[in-house]
Structure formats: structure tokens, C-alpha cells
Amino acid sequence: MKAPAGSPALSEVVARLSALLGPRSGDVVNLDRGVTKRSCKVTFGGTDYVVALSGPSEELGINRESECIANKEAGDLGIAPAVATMLHDPHCLVTLFVPGSQVTEEELRGDLLPSVARALRTLHRSEIELPSSFDPYDVVRGYGDQTRDSDLEIPGHKDHLKLARGAEKALRKHPEHAPVPCHNDLLTDNFIRDGDRLLLADWEYAGMGDPFFDLGNFSVNNGLGSSDDERLLDAYFGEPPTSRRRAALKLMRFISVFREVMWARLQREISQLDLDFDEYAERHMRRLDEVVAGEDLRAVVKAASGR
């Protein structure tokens, strides 16, 4: 569902929110945020809010309760916009509007990289308990199970699945990969710069998961190179990276971009969103090829498992 300003769904939500937050004033302004939701800026009772109407959930593994809890708790930690309220049927999450600016990949892998590491460390080391899990290996397999009849070919798909199983075996039982609250969708557009603060937006895929997935997801989605990954691990752990941590990050870069390809493959079949999922899939398949070609990932699996 992608409900534009003036749609019946949005009109209903705005009316309900007016009763909760105060009378609406001004126009409903569409915001170019998010792929699976439509976000609008609306003023209620003299305060600006972001009203996010959600799209598909269950097929994509999205848990709306986890989304709300994670966003609210992260807001209390100072790393996300504050949650005002949440509505059901249709699902809608309302946060305070942050008059900041979105950032670029160059900024995130440049002077903002330490801020990203601090925000992720704050999230991962918090005591937030989310009611759902985000297991990247299960997610990749689950997306594939739902799209067996898809006509989108993924070159090397069986080899990628085999490599993912190797990564899972190497990493899952290590204590540094124990489940913690994670964001799991660290695209460039999901960062907001608010003065000296860097905030994480769009918590749809939040769940208890592997902290290295967040690190790898951020790395591959924002074009980090090897030296940038070194800086990321150093800033996150507060010490120079070990060979095992380097290997774990490389594997999660692979798992992350593989998940994006499978996500696009599933979205082609189930989504009514106004997005070119063929182009999205092709772009991430090129990135997947680059990740696989750039490393001997089988050797990386051995390094990650200490062999």
C-alpha cells in the first residue's frame, strides 16, 4: 500500500490522529522516505509529526510491535525520532518530525562514521527486548521459499545459498553474535542529521539479531571500502580489529546484499508499491557479484570460524 496525500486511508488516519494529538493545521506534505511505506509530514496541535502508513508486513518478516518498541526505546536513547503514537488497521506509526537533513554515503563513511558506530553500539548494548527475531539466514531462505516460481534469475544462486550456510555455521555460536536489538535496514536514506546528533529512522525490520549484520548492512549499503571497515570496527569495539572480526564483517556484507536481492525478488511478486523492483534487483545483483568477486569468501568463512 502506498497511500498518497488525500487518499481515503490517509484521510481516515489524519482524522483519528486529530482526536489524539490535537486539531490538524496546514497541508499534508508527502515525504520521500522509505520503500515499503508512505510517510507524510502533518501538523497536529501546533506540533509537526511524521505519519507513516505501512505497506506489506508478514511476507517480509516485519513485526509492527517490534518496530514500535524499537523506535520508541531508541528515541529514549537519543538515536531515533521520538514516537508519539501508533494506530492499527491501517497500521500507522507517528513520530515527531525532526527538522534535520538526510546525509550522503560519503558523509556516512567519512566524518559521520564514528557517530554511526556509537549509535549502533548504544543500540546493541542496551537492554531493549524485542518480541521478534531477525535471523538473516532464515530471512534469506524464507524469501526464497516464497518465490520459487519467480522468473528473476539469480546467477550463482545455489552457490550463494551454500556460502550463506557456511557463514551461518561459522558465526552463529560465537558469543559476539548472540542476539541483541538490531535495526537491520541501514540504508543511507534511513539516517537523519539533527545538528550534532545522528538519528536512525525507519525501524520496520527491527528485531533481536546479530550485531554484525547491522555492521555489514551499513558497510555494504553505504559503499565502505576495506579501510573504512577497519575504522568502523575500531570505532565500534574501541580497539583495533581482530582477523576474526574482519572476517565476520565481510561475511555479513555478503549476507546483507544477498538479502536485498532476495527481498527485491519477493517484492516483485507481492508488492503494489510504485517501485521498479527489477531495477532494484539488478542493481543489488551487481553489488552481490562485486562482493563475491572481491573476496575469497570460502577462505573468509574459515577465518571467521578460527580454522
N, C-alpha and C positions, 0 to 999 in steps of 0.2 A: 504494500500500500504506500503510495506516495501522494499524500493529500495536499494540494496547493492551497494557498490562502483563498478563502471563500468557499471551500468545499464543505459539504454537509458534515463530514466527520470533524473538521476543524471548527466549524461554527458551533457544533454541539459542545466540544471541549471548551471553547472560549466562554460559552455561556455558563458552564459548570464551574470553571475557574473564577469567573467574576463573582460568583456567590461565595467562594472560599477566600479569595485574595483581594477583593475589592473591585469596584467598577472599572471596566476597561476604558482606556482613552487612547486616542491616536490610531494609526493604521497597524494592521498585522503585516509584519515585514518578513518575507522569506529569507532564510539564511542558507548559504551554500555550505552546509555541514552534513557529513555523514553520507554513507552509501545506502544503508538499509532503513533510513528514517527520513522524515521531513521535519526540519526544525524552523521555527518562526520566533521572531522577537515580538513580544506583546507586553504592553504596559497595563498593570492592574494596580489600582490603589496608589498610583504615583510611583510604583517601582517597576523596573524593567526585568522581564523574565525571558528565558528561552523555553519554549514549549516544543517538545519533541514527540511527534506521533510515530509510533513504531511500525515496522513492517513485519516480514516473516520472522518467526521465532523458533518453534520447535524443531523444524527441519535443519536449522543452522546451529542447534545446540545452545541457543540463547535462553538464559534463565532470567526473567524480568525481576524476580525478587533479589537475586544476586546483583543485578545491575543497580537497583535502587540502593541496596545496603552498601555496596562498594562505593558508589558515588557519594552517598551521604557521609560514610566514615572517612573517605579520602578528603572530602570537603572539610571535615572537622580537623584533619591533619594538615590542612593548608596546601594540598596538592591537587585539588579539583574544585570546580564551581560548586557552591553550596546548593543542596537540594531543598526546594520549597515544598513540593508535594508530588504525589503520584496518583494517577487515575487509572481505572480499569475499564475495558470494554467501551471504546477502544483504549488500548494501553497508551499512556502518555506520562512522560517524566518531565517535571518542571524544575528548572534550576535558575538561580539568579544569573542575570546577564552580566558577563564580565566585559567591560569596555576596553579590552586589551587588543592584541593583534596576533594573528596566526604567524607562524615562523616558517622559515625555509629549511630544506635539508642541510644547506651549507651552514646555517646558524646552529642547527642541532648537532652536527658533527664538529662544530667549531667551538666558539666560546660558551655555548649553552650545554655542551656535553657533560661537564661536571654537575650541572643542575639536574639533568636527566638522571644521572647516576644517583644523586641524592634523593630525588623523588622516588625512584624505584626501590632504593634501599629502605626508605621510610615506609613505603607500602609493604614490602616483603617482610620487614621485621616488626610490623605492627601486630596486634593481637586480633585483627579482624577475622571473624569466622563467617564464611560464605556458605549458603546452603547447597551450592552446586560445585562440581569439579570441572576443570578444563584440562583434560589429558590430551596433549597434542597428537599423540599416536592414535588414540581412539577417534579423535576428530577426523584425522586424515582417512582412516579406514571407514568411518561412518559416512562421510561424504561420498566415498567411493561406492559403498554398498547401496546408496540411494540413487546412483547414477549409472548403473550397469548398462543401460540402454542408450547412453549418451553417444552422439556421433562426433563429439570433440575428442580427437585422438591426442594422447599424451605420449610423445616419443620416449621410450625407455621406462614406461610406467611400472612394469614388473620389477625392473632393476631398482627403481626408486623405492618401491614398497619393501624390497629386500634390504636396502640400505637403511630405511626407517626402522625396520625390525632390529637391525644390528645396533643402531643408535639407542633404541629403547633398552635393549639388553645391557648395553654398556653403561647407561646413565641411571636407569630407574632406581636402583637400590642404593646408589651413593647418597650419603646424608645431605650433601649440598643440593640435592634435587628433591628433597622432601617437600610436600605440598605447602604452599603459602598463598596468601591472597595475591592474585595477579591481574593485570589489566588485559593482556593478550591481544591487543589491537593497536599497536603503537605506530600508526601511520603518521606521516608528517602533519596532516590536517587535524589530528587529534591533540595537538599541543597548542596552548594559548599563552602568550606572553603578557603578563599583567604587571607592568613596572618591573620590579626586581624579582617577581615570582614567575615560575613556570608551572602551569597547570595542565593536568591531563583531563581531556574531555572524552565523551562517548565511551561509557563503561559497559556496553552491551555484552561483550564476551567475557566479562569478569568472572572469575571462579578460582577455586583452590587449585593451584597448579605449580609447575616447575619454574622457579625464578629465572633459570637460564633461558626459558622460552621468551620471557619478556626481553632479556638482553639480546638474544639472537634476532627476535622480531624487530626490535628497534634498530639493530645494526643493519639488517638486510633491507628494511624498508626505507632507510634514510641514507643509503649509499656509503656506509662506513667502509674504509679500507683497513688493511692489517694494522697500520699504526694507530688508527682511530680505535680499533677494537682493543688494542693494548691500553690506550688511555681510558677507555670505558671500564675495562676490568680493574685497572688500577684505582680509578675513582670510586667504583662500586665497592670493592673489597678493602680499600685503604692500604693496599700493599701490591708489589709487583706481581703480575700474573704468573701462575704456575703453568706448566705444559698441559696438565690435565684440564685446567680451566680454559685455556686457549682451545683445546680440542672440543670441549663441551660447547663452547660458544659457536665454533664452526659447524658442529652438528645441528645446533638449534637454528642457525641461519638457514641450513638446508631444509629442516623440518618446517620452518616458518613459511618459506616461499613455496614449498610443496603444498602446504595447506592452502595458500592463496590460490594456487592453480585449481585444486580440488573444490574450493569454495566457489570459484567462478563457474566451474563445470556444473555444480549443483544449481547455482543461481540461474543458469541458462534454462533449466527445466522448470523451476518452481516460481521464479520471481516475476512480478508485474512491474518492477521498478523501471524507470526510464534511464537505463544504463546499457551501454554496449558491452555485454559480458564476453562476447567473442574477442573484442579488442583487449579487454581486461585480462582474459585468459592468455592470449597470445603474448602480451607484454610480460606477464609473470612466467610464462614458459621460457621466454628468452632469458629472463633473470635466473630461472632454475637451471637452465643449461650453463649459464656463466658460473654459477655456484659450484655445480658438479665438475665442470671442466677446470675450474681454478684450483681445485684441491684433490689429492688422492684421499677421498673420504673413507675408503676402507682402512687405510692406514690411520686416519684420524680416529676411527672407531676403536682401533687397538690402543691408541694413545689415551683415549678417554677412559678406557677400561683398565688401564695400567698394564697392558700387555706389550 
